[in-house]
């Protein structure tokens, strides 16, 4: 009994010491940041850099230190370094108001660039304007860019790049180029009229709507591919995939925190890595029956607790599903292969696998699946 009490006291002292060290470390970092802000206010930029750098080195994710460092570099007109620090801060917290405000203020293109600034774009119409289904096409010769522009009646603007088979929706320039980004509900047109000819819109290009304030998107039945990060870090709560879609790219819908349910059309054969990672409210996924697998961490950090695996899926990639959350999994064929560390990441003893009677014995003698509770049907 005495030994148990001694061990408990030692554990308490050790845990208490750890907490105190952590608190001191946090206080030290906060002091560095406050000192850096004070020096920044007094325009003592070089000294401010030292304190913000010290704060960054004292903590794993010092968002405020990166924001302070960005302000210093922008004040010194070192825009590239400022953007680098700003992007690091936003990578830690994509919804940080101070960081997003700094993007608007500091990361606009210069007046002598070959693309329009926010001020050059058409003004937003009144709130009672008609829906954004109505639009006009602005050719490159008018809008001063190498892209066609779609000017919707509600003030939203998207840009299109001409390809060999159709048009791709793009975001001109770099991610933070100052272009007015679409917000609210958006219907992407399936075709546009160019020089009197009807041309299809076939792709949502890389980062086309990343960081936009879109809450609902309707994708036309001409889109074949949604490219990498096309809708990453948006505010999507509703979307409809067209039957024409065949591929969902790398991180395409990452960190859309309001999505609750998705239907993957049957023509989709590929869902790439991290495609829906961070969609924390996503509970229901209806998979394509032509998929042969889905990418690494493609549904990581979601709220999926039950999933139906089509017979076409032959492999479940490492950590594809949320860690320790899957409760029920329904299968329709032979046991799919599982990535080496998947069992450690998202499978648990409580997982129930519903398997066809004809394949029950295979599941009983297949690595990982044999660890679960198997229920034949």
N, C-alpha and C positions, 0 to 999 in steps of 0.2 A: 504493500500500500504506500509506504514511504517513498519507494522508488518511483511510483506512478505520479505522486504529487510533485516530486523533484523534476521529473521529465516535463510535466505540465507547466511548472514555473519557468523552466528553461525555455520551453517553446514560446511561452507568453513574452518572456524577455526578448527573445530573438525576433518574434513577429513585431513587438513594439518598437524594437530598435530599427527594424526595416522600415516601418511606417514613419518613424522620426527622420531617418535619413532621406526618405522619399520627399517628406514635407520640406526639409531643409533645401533639397535640390530644387524643388518647385519654387520656393521663396527666392532662392538665389537667381533662378532664371527670370522670375518676375521683376526682380530688382534691376537686372541687366536691361530688360526691355524698357522699364520706366526711365532708366538713366539714358538709354538710347533715344527714346522719344523726346526727352528734355533737351538733349544735345541737338537733335534734329530741328526742334522748334527754334533753338538759338543759332541755327545754321552752322553748327560745328560738325560738319558732315563726316570728316575723317575719323574723329573720335566716336561719333555715333556708330559708324561701321564696326569699330572694334567691339562695342558693347553688344550689338545685334549678333555679330559672329560668335561672341562668347556665349550668348543665350542659345544659339543654334547648337553649339557643341555640348551644352549642358543638358539637353533634353532630346528625346527621339523625334517628336513632332511639334516643334515650336512655331506654330502658324503665325502668331503675332510678330515674332522675330523676322520671319521672311517678309511679312508685309512692311515692317519698318525698314528693312534693308531695301525693299523695292522703292519706297519713298525716297530714301537717300540717293539711290542711283538715278532715279528720275530727276531729282533736284540737281544732280551733277551732270544731267543730260547724257548719262550713260544708259540709253534706252534698252539696249540689248540685255545688259546685266539686270536692269530693272524688271524687264519682262520675265527673265529666267527666275528671279526670286518670286515674282508674283505668281507664276505658274506653279511653283513649288508649294506656295501657300494654298492655292486653289485645289491642288491635288490632294491636300490634307482635308480640306473642307470646301467642296464645290459650291456650297450655298452661302458662303461667307459674304455678307452685305458689303463690308468695307472693301474686300477684294474685287467684287463685281463692279462696285462704283469706281474703283481705281482703273479697271479695264476700260470703262466708258470714258474716263477722263484722260488716261495716259496712253492708251494703245490704239488711238486712231491713226489713220494714214496721214502723211504730210500733204500739204496743198499741191505740191509739185508732182505727186504720184500720178500715174496714168489711169487711175480708177476714181470714181466719185466718192466723196466723203459723205457723211450722214446729211450734211446741209444741202448737198446737191441732189439728193433723192426726192421724189415727189412727196408733198406733205400728206399726212394721214387725213382721210376724209372724216366727216362727223360720225358719231356713234350710230346714227340711224341709217347709215349707208346700207346698200343691199349686200347680200351674202357674198362670200369670196369665190363662189362658183363663177361669177362674171369676172373676166379679166381682159387685159390687153397685152399684146406681145410687143416689147420694145427691142428693136434690133440693135446690134453692136454699134452701128454707125450713129445711132441716136444717143445711146446711154454711155458711150465712151469706154466700154469695156470689151474684152474679146468674147463676151457671153451675151446670149439673148436674155432679156429680163421679162418675167411675168409680173405684171402690176395688177394685183387683185383690187376689187372695189372696196374692200375693207381696210386697205392700206398695207396689207402684207405684200412682200416682194420676195420672189425666189429667182435664181439664176440657172440657166440651162446651157450646157455645152454640147455642141453638135458632134455626133459620132457617126460611124459608118452605117449602123443599123437603126439609129434613132438618137434621141436626146437623153443626156444624163443630167439630173439635178445636181448642181454643184454649189459650193460656197466659195466665192471668189477670194483669191489671195490666201493669206494665212488665217488661222483660227480667230485671231483678234484684230481683224483688219478694219473694224469700225463700220462695216456694213450693217444696215438695219436688219435685224434678225426677226423672222416671223414669230407671232405670238397667237394664243387662242386656238381656235379651230381652223383647220386647213384642209381643203380638198385639192389634191394635186391633179391637174388635168392629164388625161391619158394621151391627148393629141394636141398639137398646136399648129396653127396655120403659118407657114413661112413661105414667102414669095408665091402665095397662092396654092401651095401644096400642103396636104395634111400629113404631118410627121408624128410618129409615136414617141412617147416618153417611156424609155425602157429600163432606166436605172436610177436609183437614189445613190448618188456618189459618196465617196469617203467624207465623213464629217459634215455632210451637207446641212444637217439641222442640229448639229451638236451645240449644246448650251443655249438652244432657243427656248422660248417660253410657250411651246406648243402643248396644249392639253388634250387635243383630239386630232387624229390624222386619218384621212381616208385615202388609201393608195389605189390608183386605178388598175384595171385589169390588163395593163400593158407592161407593168413593171416585172422584170425577170429577176433582178438582183437588187438586194439592199446591201450596200457595201459597208466596209469597216467604219465603226463609230458614227454611222449615219444619223442616229437619233440618241446618241449617248448624252446623259445628263440633261435630258429634257424634262418636261413636267407632264408626260403623257399619262392619261388615265384611261383612254379609249383609243383603239385602233382596229382596223379591219384589213387583214392580209388578202390580196387577190389570189385567185386560182392560178394565175400565170407565174407566180413567184416560184423560183427554183433554189435560191440560195440566200441565207441570212449570214452576214459577214461578222468578222472579228469585232467583239464589243459593240455590236450594232445598236442594242437597246440597253446598254449598261446603265445602271443607276437611275432608272425611271421608277420612282418610288411609289407611284400611285396605281400602277398596273396590277389588276387582280386576276385576270384570266386571259389566256391567249389560245387561238386556234391556228395551228400550223397546217396550211393547205397540203393536199396530197402530192402536189408536184415538187414540193421542197425535198431535196435529197441531202442538203448540207446545212447544218447549224454549226458555225465555227466557234472557237474558243471564246469564253466569257460573254457570249451573245446576249444573255439576259442576267448576267451576274449583277447583284446589288438591287434587283427589283424586289424589295423586301416584302411587299404586300402580295406578290404573285403566289396564288394558291392552286390554281387549276391550269394544267397544260394539256392540250389535245394535240398529240404528235402526228406528223405525217406518216402514212403507211408505206411510204417509199424510202424512208430514211434507213441507212444502214448503221447509224451511230450518231452521237452528238459530241461536241467538242469539250475540251478540258475546261472545267469549271463553268460550263455554259449556263447552268442554273444554280450556281453557288450563291449563297446569301439570299435565298428566296424563302417563301413560307409553304412550299410544296410538302404535303404530308401523304399524298396518295398519287401514284402515277401509273398509267397504262402504257406498257411497252409493246409497240407493234412487233409482229413476227419478223419484219424485215430487219430489225436492229440486231446486229451480230456482236456488237461490242459497246460497252458502257465505259466511256473514257474516265481516266483517273480523276476523282473528285468532281465529276460532272454535276452531281446533285448536292443539295444542301447538307451540311455536316449535322449528323445526329438528329435529323428531322423526319426522314422518310419512315413512315409507319407501315404503309401498305404499298405493295408493288404487284401489279397484275401482268402476267406474261402469257404469251400465246403460242410459243414454240420452244425449241431447244434452248438450253441455258446460254445466254450471251456471255462473251468473255468480259472480264472486269479488270480494269487497270490495277496494277500491283498495290497501290496505296488506297484505292477506293474504299476497301473494307474498313480501313482505319479512320477514314474521313467522314463517310456519311452512313454506312451501314451500322446497325446496332442490334443488340440481342432482341429488342422489341419488334424488329422488322418482321412483317408477315408477308410471305411471297405466295401468291395464288398462281398455281402452275397447272397446265393440262395434265390429266391423268396419264396420258400416253408418254409423257416425258418426266414423270415423277421420279423414277429411278435414276435418270440422268442427273437431276438436280441433287438427289441425295448423295451422289458420288462425285459432284463437281465442286472444286475448291471455291470457297466463299459462300456459295449458295447453300451448301450443306450446314452452314452455321446458323441459318435462319429457320424460322418456323415455317414449314412448307404445308400449304393447304391445297389438295388437289380439287379440281372441279371438272 
